[in-house]
Amino acid sequence: MEALHREHEFSDLFVAYLLSRNIRYEEDLVDQLFNSSEKRLARILLLLAHFGKEGNPETVVPKISQEMLAEMIGTTRSRVSFFMNRFRKLGFIHYNGGLQVHSSLLHVVLHD
């Protein structure tokens, strides 16, 4: 608390961090309540690839298991596998030593 009062620059950064974290929690809740499992998976893949962040997105997603993705979006691993295969066939993602996400995956999230 003392540092927050004493260091105004640190205080500003900390408040900005808390606000962005709160916004992310709200977005996750809305996503869970209103979107299908497929859209939630697409959104998570885009977030992992840093689409929508400052700078260029990293198309290669960090190594993550389908079980972990299933837990993150609230579905089963088999559904994640089904959606990942669909995304691959449609050209939204590509496996080449790692998972690459193409910006065209945004269409899954933005359009019904």
C-alpha positions as CSV (number, residue, x, y, z in Angstrom):
1,M,0.0,0.0,0.0
2,E,2.9,2.3,0.8
3,A,4.4,1.7,-2.6
4,L,1.1,2.5,-4.3
5,H,0.9,5.8,-2.5
6,R,4.6,6.7,-2.9
7,E,5.2,5.5,-6.5
8,H,2.6,7.1,-8.7
9,E,3.9,5.5,-11.9
10,F,3.8,2.1,-10.3
11,S,0.3,2.8,-9.0
12,D,-0.9,3.8,-12.5
13,L,0.5,0.6,-14.0
14,F,-1.0,-1.5,-11.2
15,V,-4.4,0.0,-11.6
16,A,-4.2,-0.5,-15.4
17,Y,-3.3,-4.1,-14.9
18,L,-6.2,-4.7,-12.5
19,L,-8.6,-3.1,-14.9
20,S,-7.4,-5.2,-17.9
21,R,-7.6,-8.3,-15.8
22,N,-11.2,-7.5,-14.7
23,I,-12.2,-6.9,-18.3
24,R,-10.7,-10.2,-19.3
25,Y,-12.7,-12.0,-16.5
26,E,-15.9,-10.3,-17.8
27,E,-15.1,-11.3,-21.4
28,D,-14.5,-14.9,-20.2
29,L,-17.8,-15.0,-18.4
30,V,-19.8,-13.6,-21.3
31,D,-18.0,-16.1,-23.6
32,Q,-18.9,-19.0,-21.3
33,L,-22.5,-18.0,-21.0
34,F,-23.3,-17.1,-24.6
35,N,-21.0,-18.8,-27.0
36,S,-20.8,-22.3,-28.3
37,S,-17.8,-24.6,-27.5
38,E,-16.5,-24.1,-31.0
39,K,-16.5,-20.3,-30.7
40,R,-14.9,-20.6,-27.2
41,L,-12.1,-22.8,-28.6
42,A,-11.5,-20.3,-31.5
43,R,-11.4,-17.4,-29.0
44,I,-8.9,-19.2,-26.8
45,L,-6.6,-20.1,-29.7
46,L,-6.7,-16.5,-30.9
47,L,-5.9,-15.3,-27.4
48,L,-3.0,-17.7,-27.1
49,A,-1.7,-16.5,-30.4
50,H,-2.0,-12.9,-29.1
51,F,-4.4,-11.7,-31.8
52,G,-5.8,-8.3,-30.9
53,K,-2.8,-7.4,-28.8
54,E,-0.3,-4.6,-29.6
55,G,2.3,-5.6,-32.2
56,N,2.2,-8.5,-34.6
57,P,0.4,-11.7,-33.5
58,E,2.4,-14.8,-32.9
59,T,0.8,-17.3,-35.1
60,V,2.4,-20.2,-33.3
61,V,0.5,-21.2,-30.1
62,P,2.5,-22.4,-27.1
63,K,2.4,-26.2,-26.7
64,I,-0.9,-27.0,-25.0
65,S,-2.8,-30.3,-24.7
66,Q,-6.3,-30.8,-25.9
67,E,-7.2,-31.8,-22.4
68,M,-6.1,-28.4,-21.2
69,L,-8.0,-26.7,-24.0
70,A,-11.1,-28.7,-23.0
71,E,-10.8,-27.5,-19.4
72,M,-10.3,-23.9,-20.5
73,I,-13.5,-23.9,-22.6
74,G,-15.6,-26.2,-20.5
75,T,-16.1,-29.2,-22.9
76,T,-14.6,-32.6,-23.5
77,R,-11.3,-33.5,-25.1
78,S,-13.1,-35.3,-27.9
79,R,-15.1,-32.2,-28.8
80,V,-11.9,-30.2,-28.8
81,S,-10.4,-32.8,-31.2
82,F,-13.4,-32.6,-33.4
83,F,-13.3,-28.8,-33.6
84,M,-9.5,-28.7,-34.1
85,N,-9.9,-31.2,-37.1
86,R,-12.6,-29.0,-38.5
87,F,-10.5,-25.8,-38.1
88,R,-7.5,-27.6,-39.8
89,K,-9.7,-28.8,-42.7
90,L,-11.0,-25.2,-43.2
91,G,-7.5,-23.8,-43.1
92,F,-7.9,-21.8,-39.9
93,I,-5.1,-23.7,-38.2
94,H,-2.0,-25.6,-39.3
95,Y,0.2,-28.1,-37.6
96,N,3.9,-27.7,-38.6
97,G,6.0,-28.6,-35.6
98,G,3.6,-26.6,-33.6
99,L,0.1,-25.2,-33.9
100,Q,-0.2,-22.2,-36.2
101,V,-3.3,-20.0,-36.0
102,H,-4.4,-18.0,-39.1
103,S,-6.2,-14.7,-38.8
104,S,-9.0,-16.2,-40.7
105,L,-10.1,-18.0,-37.5
106,L,-11.4,-14.6,-36.4
107,H,-14.4,-15.3,-38.8
108,V,-15.5,-18.2,-36.5
109,V,-15.6,-15.9,-33.6
110,L,-17.1,-12.8,-35.3
111,H,-19.7,-14.5,-37.6
112,D,-22.3,-17.1,-37.0
